[in-house]
Structure formats: structure tokens, C-alpha cells
Amino acid sequence: MKIGIDIRVLMDKNYSGVSKYGANLLLALFKQEQKSFESGLNNTYNLFYNSSKNIKDRLSIWENDFSQIKFLSWSNKIFNYFLQKTLSWPKLDLLLESPDIFWSPHFNFSSFSKNSKTKIVITVHDLSFIRYPEFFSWRKRFWHSALGIKKILNQADGIIAVSENTKSDLVELLGINEKKIRVIYSGLNQKISSETIMPINNFFPKLNLESGYLLYLGNIEPRKNLINLIKAYEFWRLKLSRGDNALPLVLAGAKGWKIKEIFSTWRQSKFKNDIYFLGYVNDEIQEALYQNAKLFIYPSFYEGFGFPPLEAMAKGLPVITSNVSSLPEIVADAALIIDPNKPLEIAKAIELVLKDEDYRYNLITKGLKRAELFSWDKTAKKYLAYFEDLVGLEK
């Protein structure tokens, strides 16, 4: 097969969310292709991006014996809103030499030839912007509205949903034919040698983190439910821990949108000096944070898949997470499930996991086994099988 891939999600310098998903999956696909390349049976890849900035050197890592990059030197505003949306030009299938498959790891402005034989595949991570529009800034809502997502998905030949929950949302909220949708779970990076992890005080020498802490890792935005997490932490400190084992709360992640109320809640907390916002952290610091934490808490209101809880399980941490959207589907019985709308329930969960050693050990053991079920190699193989199904190749 000749496969075209939209790598506009990989233009960011620091990967997170969809860009990290795209990078991990592309690495796994190329790993599969390298094995086939040695026997002369591999697929070929044409990768596309546009940018007015010179980022060719950064993206050149994706070129190899069976892949090449095509790029256009236009800014996103010109390319997306004017050329693609308004003029429907250039045609991406022609630009990429009429591939059998064109895969986009996320929604984006894309135009194709009217009678193109290229099969268009789009991965959908979540529909949080439709389910909970109040969690998003007006800029984000405008972007999603301008895209015309329902039209894009109806025109696609195939849709990959990262969870059964996302598939259900596609059918319920957008009326997409479920026969068009293939659920393929994401992979998970699990193995990083502990010998490479620096002590946490090397990164944050002024913070009292050496004795452990409660950890949240993810973007700072309303959907992640950090206001209730801060309230839960207060309940735990005031009513349950009674000063015993009063661990700090660490919130690591880049600032998103509509964050004023989150920081206002933090500033008004009696325990604000024990609540640390670390901002964006790279992979090395993330590993150190996982290694030194006592507990991972992820009380999100909505997730299409939910990487952080699985990552924490793979690092041997007990996990508390929400009973909504895809999270119960992904963590199964390997995490303590809570109602994200009830801070006191979250507080009681914290106390249970920290005080009951048998229960804590049980969560850790189940979490490690659960995390082993997810790998990028499995994901890549299922993608390639789906592409072959759409193209009609014989197995």
C-alpha cells in the first residue's frame, strides 16, 4: 500500500496529547515496516505538513527508506482557512501522489479530488467539545465550528475511535454510521530504566517532595476537574488525615484555557502552600514524578481514552480516577473509581489508598497487569489491518 499521513500534529516542539499519540503510532508503524522492508514487502509512506517556519530539520527524523515528507511553506491561517476551506486547494491526495490510504490522526482542514480513489481515514480521540462546550474557550469552539466536523467524518471512508466510549459518542452526538467506525485502543510506553531517572529534588530543590506526594499529571483546564481535586485535598487534610501523613498535592501540566477559577480556588485554599503547580514537564521529569509519588489522582469529567491513569499504573502507582466517559473502560477494575462531582468521595478514596496497605498493593498489582495489555505494536498492527480492509487487499 501507498499510505499518506497528515503529520501537521507533529509540528509542535513539545509533544502532548494528539501529537504524542501520532508520534508513538508512527514510530510503531515504521517499526513494523522495517521488518517488512528487509524482505521487500513493505508499504510506502508520504507524509504531509505545512508551515511558514523552517522546521524541516525537526521533522526529518520521519524520513527513511520507505517514507518521504512533502511540505508547503504556508502558515496555518493561510493554508487552512483560505486555501483548504475556501478554495479547496491544493488537493492533498494529488500532492501525496494518490495514496491508497490517507490517514489523519486528528481533525484538520483537508481537501481531496472529487473522484479520488484514496481512502480517507480519520482518528477521533474524543468529542468533549460537543459533550461539554462550556469547558472550552471561544477560540476553541470557533475552531471546531469552522472545521465542520460532522461533514468531515461523513465524507471519510473509515473512522478509528480510540475507545468504545468515543465510538458511542460518534453515533449519539453526530449520527455517524457505526459500521464505519473501528475501535483501536492506543498503546502505552511502559519500560524506562529506573537507572536513568534522576532524584526529584534535582528538578525541584526548593519543594518538599522527597517524602512523597499526591500526583496529578495533565493539562490545567476545566475538563480535568482540578477545582474538585483541590477541594478533595482540603477535605482530606481537614477531616481525614488529621495532620498525619499530610502529603503535598502536585499538579503537573501545561496551562490550557479558562484557568482563572482553578487558580482562584487554589489561592483561597488553606493548604495552598502544599499545592504545587509545576507547569509543563518533559518526559524525564514525568518519570521522576511517577517514581516518587504515593498516589495518582485523575478525576477528569471526560476522556476519550485517558493516557495518564494507564501510565501511572505502568509505573507501579495506585490510581484513583473517574467513573465517567472512557475511564472505567480503560482502567477496568485496576483503579479506584470515584464520582468526579463529589470532592468528599475523592477525599475518602485518597485516605483509603494511603492507609489500607492490602488494598493499595492490590491496586498496584492489578494496575501493572492492566497496563501490559496496551502496546503501540498492537495498535500499529491493527491500523495496518484496517487499512488493508479498506483498500480490499487479500490477507
ABEGO torsion letter per residue (X at the ends): XBBBBBAAAAABABBBEAAAAAAAAAAAAAAAAAAAAAAGABBBBBBBBBBABBAAAAAAAABBAABBBBBBBBBAAAAAAAAAAAAGOBBAAAAAGGBABBBBABBBBBBBBAABABBBBBBBABAAAAABAAABBAAAAAAAAAAGAAAAAAABABBBBABAAAAAAAAAAAGBBAAABBBBBBBBBABBBAAABBBAAAABAABBAAAEBBBBBEBBBAAAGAAAAAAAAAAAAAAAAGGBGBBBBBBBEBBBBGAAAAAAAAAABAAAAABBBAEBBBAAAAAAAAAABABBBBABABBAAGAAAAAAAAAGBBBBBBABEAAAAAAEAABBBBBAABAAAAAAAAAAAAABAAAAAAAAAAAAAAAAABBAAAAAAAAAAAAAAAAGBBX
